[in-house]
């Protein structure tokens, strides 16, 4: 393992990675895992990947697990990148691709962060954690916790997708619902953490979820032959995935696996919950709490992300952008990609397609640029976004 320490990106204080640390003790900012990248560069070569298992653990030199016996896995895979050939022709964008995270255990990208988060919690001797969730993250943490014999206490909004509630319940987690948003669930979790001494598994309040999410960046680079796309669009709530991809690309550049400009990163939000977009448009470094947040893309209904400054930094440093799309367009493009490409993606993923078309129409995305969309989960986890009302035939009737 090449981890050197945990670092607060705000005040640069370093913390011991062999101890359970949550937030910076001085400024309460999130902590990031740092590596001895010079040693990684000397000892980790692209060629070594050819003989390794085809899963996220193949990038072990840039992951924080010290002893492989602590790895908790439910069969994570390298998710496919699919060229959207019919949509490319229809929308006028020559090189349009989608990375489909719906192939992960539990049907969403959350498996990546949890695989690392739970594995490191096990390595550090954690016995119980608490967390707020909009659904998929809680479901993933619950299932991985069951395998790791770690107790899970999860609080989610009562309007979260029912299937994620069921996943928590059947996995043995202690599940609680709140009549409010994820920010309200977070307040309840904070009290429980203080009272019972649980590990706080809230977004970016433990340093290791981001290390799992960054493997998307490693995969993207490897799958494109170490020639990264021009633009990557990511549905952004807490923003850990976008932060992770940016962190991965910086690490890959430092060890010489990629060269040249990084992809322009785009944070995609919904118009009824767009704090990052508002901050970007105002050229701010942090966002403000978004009142009355509500969108059909439930996973990105985050009024204020603790890592908002890291999301905005990634956007600014890559000459990227932030854009909000309407719920109506989200559903429209979710149906469009299903009819044209046979892909049933989640509303959050569909938001990136809507955003791509808008950015292409206004000239920000060019016709010949290589554009990658991130679909963060299977549409099967959001059955209520589709209304099915086919005719019922009598036995002797014809189609």
C-alpha positions in Angstrom: 0.0 0.0 0.0 1.3 3.4 -1.0 -0.9 5.6 1.3 1.0 8.3 3.1 -1.7 10.1 5.1 -5.1 11.8 5.0 -5.1 15.5 4.1 -7.6 18.3 4.5 -7.7 20.0 1.1 -8.8 23.3 2.8 -6.1 23.8 5.5 -3.6 21.1 4.4 -3.4 19.5 7.8 -2.4 15.8 7.7 -3.9 12.9 9.6 -2.9 9.4 10.4 -4.5 7.0 7.8 -4.1 4.1 10.2 -6.7 5.6 12.6 -10.4 6.4 12.1 -10.5 10.0 11.0 -13.7 11.6 9.7 -13.4 15.4 9.1 -10.6 17.9 9.7 -10.4 18.7 13.4 -9.6 22.3 12.6 -11.9 23.4 9.8 -14.3 20.4 9.6 -13.6 19.9 5.9 -13.5 16.5 4.3 -10.3 14.5 4.2 -8.6 13.1 1.1 -6.4 10.0 0.9 -2.9 10.9 -0.3 -0.4 8.5 -1.9 3.4 8.3 -2.5 2.9 8.8 -6.2 6.6 8.7 -7.0 6.8 5.2 -5.6 3.6 4.2 -7.4 5.1 5.5 -10.6 8.2 3.4 -10.1 6.4 0.2 -9.2 3.0 0.3 -11.1 3.1 -0.1 -14.9 0.2 -0.3 -17.4 1.5 -3.7 -18.5 0.8 -5.2 -15.1 -3.0 -4.7 -15.6 -3.1 -7.3 -18.3 -2.8 -10.2 -15.8 -5.2 -8.8 -13.2 -8.8 -9.6 -12.4 -11.3 -7.4 -14.4 -12.7 -5.4 -11.4 -12.0 -2.2 -9.5 -9.4 -4.0 -7.3 -7.0 -4.2 -10.3 -5.9 -0.6 -9.4 -4.7 -1.7 -5.9 -1.6 0.6 -5.9 -3.9 3.6 -5.8 -6.4 2.2 -3.3 -6.1 2.4 0.5 -6.6 -1.2 1.6 -3.5 -2.4 3.5 -4.4 -6.1 3.8 -6.3 -7.8 1.1 -8.1 -10.1 3.6 -10.1 -7.0 4.6 -11.6 -6.5 1.2 -15.4 -6.8 1.2 -16.6 -7.5 -2.3 -20.0 -8.4 -3.8 -18.6 -8.9 -7.3 -17.9 -5.4 -8.6 -17.2 -5.3 -12.3 -15.5 -3.0 -14.8 -18.7 -1.3 -16.2 -19.1 -1.0 -20.0 -18.6 2.1 -22.1 -21.2 2.0 -24.8 -21.1 4.0 -28.0 -24.5 5.7 -28.6 -24.4 5.3 -32.4 -28.1 6.1 -33.1 -28.2 9.0 -30.7 -24.9 10.3 -32.2 -26.6 10.6 -35.6 -29.9 11.9 -34.2 -28.3 14.6 -32.0 -25.4 15.5 -34.4 -22.6 14.6 -32.0 -20.1 12.2 -33.7 -18.6 10.5 -30.7 -21.1 10.1 -27.9 -20.6 7.4 -25.3 -22.2 6.3 -22.0 -20.6 4.5 -19.1 -23.3 2.3 -17.5 -22.9 1.9 -13.8 -26.1 0.0 -13.6 -24.0 -3.2 -14.0 -22.7 -2.9 -10.5 -24.0 -4.9 -7.5 -27.2 -3.3 -6.4 -27.6 -1.7 -9.8 -25.7 1.6 -9.1 -22.3 3.3 -8.9 -22.7 3.4 -5.1 -21.2 -0.1 -4.9 -17.8 1.3 -5.8 -17.6 3.8 -2.9 -19.1 1.3 -0.5 -16.7 -1.5 -1.4 -13.8 0.7 -0.4 -15.7 2.4 2.5 -16.8 -0.8 4.1 -13.5 -2.6 3.5 -11.5 0.2 5.2 -14.0 0.4 8.0 -13.4 -3.3 8.6 -9.7 -2.8 8.5 -10.0 0.0 11.1 -12.1 -2.1 13.4 -15.4 -0.2 12.9 -18.4 -2.1 14.4 -21.3 0.2 13.5 -22.0 3.2 11.3 -24.8 5.6 10.7 -25.7 7.6 7.5 -28.3 9.7 5.7 -29.2 8.7 2.2 -31.4 9.4 -0.8 -31.7 5.7 -1.3 -29.1 3.9 -3.4 -26.1 4.7 -1.1 -28.0 3.5 1.9 -29.0 0.3 0.1 -25.4 -0.3 -0.9 -24.0 0.4 2.5 -26.6 -1.9 4.1 -25.8 -4.9 1.8 -22.0 -4.6 2.1 -22.3 -4.1 5.9 -24.2 -7.4 6.1 -21.3 -9.2 4.5 -18.8 -7.4 6.7 -20.7 -8.0 10.0 -20.9 -4.3 10.6 -24.1 -2.8 12.0 -25.8 -0.2 9.8 -28.1 2.6 11.0 -29.7 4.4 8.0 -32.0 7.4 7.7 -33.6 8.2 4.4 -36.4 10.6 3.2 -39.8 8.8 3.2 -40.1 9.7 -0.5 -37.0 7.8 -1.5 -37.5 4.9 -4.0 -39.2 2.0 -2.2 -36.8 -0.6 -3.6 -33.9 1.0 -1.8 -35.8 0.9 1.4 -36.5 -2.8 0.8 -32.8 -3.4 0.2 -31.9 -1.9 3.5 -34.6 -3.8 5.3 -33.8 -7.2 4.0 -30.1 -6.8 4.6 -30.7 -6.3 8.3 -30.0 -2.6 8.6 -31.8 -0.4 11.1 -33.8 1.8 8.8 -35.5 5.0 9.7 -37.6 7.3 7.5 -37.8 11.1 7.8 -40.5 13.4 6.5 -38.0 15.7 4.8 -34.9 15.8 2.6 -31.5 14.2 2.9 -30.3 17.3 4.8 -32.9 16.6 7.5 -31.8 12.9 7.6 -28.2 14.2 8.1 -29.2 16.1 11.2 -30.7 13.0 12.8 -27.6 11.0 11.9 -25.3 13.7 13.4 -27.1 13.3 16.8 -26.8 9.5 16.7 -23.1 9.7 15.9 -22.5 12.0 18.8 -24.6 10.0 21.2 -23.5 6.4 20.3 -20.1 6.9 18.8 -21.0 5.4 15.4 -18.7 6.0 12.4 -20.4 8.7 10.3 -20.7 7.3 6.8 -22.3 10.5 5.4 -21.0 11.7 2.0 -17.4 12.8 2.4 -17.5 12.5 6.2 -15.3 9.4 5.8 -12.4 9.6 3.4 -12.7 6.3 1.6 -16.0 6.3 -0.4 -14.3 8.7 -2.8 -11.5 6.2 -3.3 -14.0 3.7 -4.6 -15.7 6.3 -6.8 -12.5 7.4 -8.4 -12.1 3.9 -10.0 -14.6 5.2 -12.5 -11.8 7.6 -13.6 -9.3 4.8 -13.8 -11.6 2.7 -15.9 -12.5 5.5 -18.3 -8.8 6.2 -19.0 -8.0 2.5 -19.5 -11.1 1.8 -21.6 -10.3 4.7 -23.9 -6.7 3.4 -24.4 -5.3 6.1 -22.0 -6.6 8.8 -24.3 -9.3 10.5 -22.2 -12.5 11.9 -23.7 -12.9 15.7 -24.3 -15.9 16.0 -22.0 -17.3 14.0 -19.1 -20.8 14.8 -17.8 -21.8 13.6 -14.3 -25.1 13.9 -12.5 -24.2 15.8 -9.3 -25.8 15.6 -5.9 -23.2 15.1 -3.2 -20.6 15.2 -6.1 -18.4 12.4 -4.8 -18.3 10.7 -8.2 -17.2 13.9 -10.0 -14.6 14.6 -7.3 -13.4 11.0 -7.5 -13.0 11.0 -11.3 -11.0 14.3 -11.1 -8.8 12.9 -8.3 -8.2 9.7 -10.4 -7.2 11.7 -13.5 -4.8 13.8 -11.5 -3.2 10.7 -10.0 -3.0 9.0 -13.4 -1.3 12.1 -14.9 1.2 12.2 -12.0 2.3 8.6 -12.5 2.5 9.1 -16.3 -0.5 6.9 -17.4 -2.2 9.8 -19.2 -0.9 13.0 -20.8 -2.2 16.3 -22.1 -5.4 18.1 -21.2 -7.8 16.6 -18.8 -11.5 16.2 -19.9 -13.7 19.2 -19.3 -15.9 18.0 -16.4 -19.6 19.0 -16.3 -21.8 18.9 -13.2 -25.4 18.2 -14.2 -28.2 19.1 -11.8 -32.0 19.5 -11.9 -33.5 23.0 -12.1 -35.4 22.5 -8.8 -32.2 21.6 -7.0 -29.1 23.3 -8.6 -26.9 24.8 -5.9 -23.6 23.9 -7.8 -25.0 25.4 -11.0 -25.9 28.6 -9.2 -22.5 28.8 -7.5 -20.7 28.2 -10.9 -22.8 30.8 -12.7 -21.8 33.3 -9.9 -18.2 32.2 -10.1 -18.2 31.2 -6.4 -16.1 28.6 -4.6 -18.9 27.2 -2.5 -22.6 26.8 -2.9 -25.6 28.0 -0.8 -28.3 25.8 0.7 -31.0 25.3 -1.9 -34.5 25.8 -0.4 -37.5 23.6 -1.4 -35.4 21.1 -3.3 -37.4 18.6 -5.3 -36.8 16.7 -8.5 -37.7 13.3 -10.1 -33.9 12.5 -10.2 -34.0 11.8 -6.5 -30.3 10.8 -6.2 -29.2 14.4 -7.0 -31.7 16.1 -4.6 -28.9 17.4 -2.4 -29.5 21.0 -1.2 -26.0 21.6 0.0 -23.0 19.2 -0.5 -20.2 19.2 2.0 -17.8 18.8 -0.8 -19.2 21.5 -3.0 -15.9 23.4 -3.1 -14.2 20.3 -4.4 -16.8 19.9 -7.2 -16.4 23.5 -8.2 -12.6 23.2 -8.1 -12.8 20.2 -10.5 -15.0 22.2 -12.8 -12.9 25.3 -12.8 -9.6 23.5 -13.1 -10.7 21.6 -16.2 -12.5 24.5 -17.9 -15.7 22.6 -17.4 -19.2 23.7 -16.7 -22.4 23.2 -14.6 -25.9 23.0 -16.1 -29.4 22.3 -14.8 -32.1 20.5 -16.7 -35.9 20.3 -16.1 -37.6 17.2 -14.8 -39.7 17.1 -18.0 -36.5 16.9 -20.1 -35.1 14.2 -17.8 -38.0 12.0 -18.5 -38.0 12.9 -22.2 -34.3 11.9 -22.7 -34.7 8.8 -20.5 -37.4 7.6 -22.9 -35.3 8.7 -25.9 -32.2 6.7 -25.0 -34.4 3.6 -24.2 -36.1 3.8 -27.7 -33.0 4.6 -29.6 -30.3 2.5 -27.8 -32.3 0.0 -25.8 -30.8 1.3 -22.5 -33.1 1.8 -19.5 -31.1 4.3 -17.4 -31.9 6.1 -14.2 -33.3 9.7 -14.2 -29.9 11.0 -13.0 -28.2 9.4 -16.0 -30.8 10.8 -18.3 -30.1 14.2 -17.0 -26.6 14.0 -18.5 -28.1 13.3 -22.0 -30.4 16.2 -21.7 -27.5 18.4 -20.6 -25.3 17.2 -23.5 -27.9 18.1 -26.1 -28.3 21.6 -24.6 -24.5 22.2 -24.4 -24.2 21.0 -28.0 -27.0 23.3 -29.2 -25.4 26.3 -27.6 -21.9 25.5 -29.0 -20.1 24.5 -25.8 -19.8 20.9 -27.0 -18.4 20.6 -30.5 -19.6 18.1 -33.1 -16.4 16.1 -33.3 -15.6 16.0 -29.6 -15.5 12.7 -27.7 -18.2 13.0 -25.1 -18.8 10.6 -22.2 -22.0 10.5 -20.1 -22.2 8.7 -16.8 -25.3 6.7 -16.0 -25.1 6.2 -12.3 -27.7 3.4 -12.0 -30.2 1.1 -13.6 -33.6 2.4 -14.5 -35.0 -0.7 -12.9 -34.5 1.0 -9.5 -36.9 3.8 -10.5 -39.9 2.0 -11.9 -42.2 4.9 -11.1 -40.6 7.1 -13.8 -42.3 5.0 -16.4 -46.1 4.7 -16.8 -47.1 1.5 -18.5 -50.7 1.1 -19.7 -50.7 -1.4 -22.6 -54.1 -2.7 -23.9 -55.3 -6.0 -22.5 -56.3 -8.5 -25.2 -58.9 -11.2 -25.0 -57.6 -14.7 -25.6 -59.1 -14.9 -29.1 -58.1 -11.3 -30.1 -55.2 -10.5 -32.5 -52.4 -7.9 -32.0 
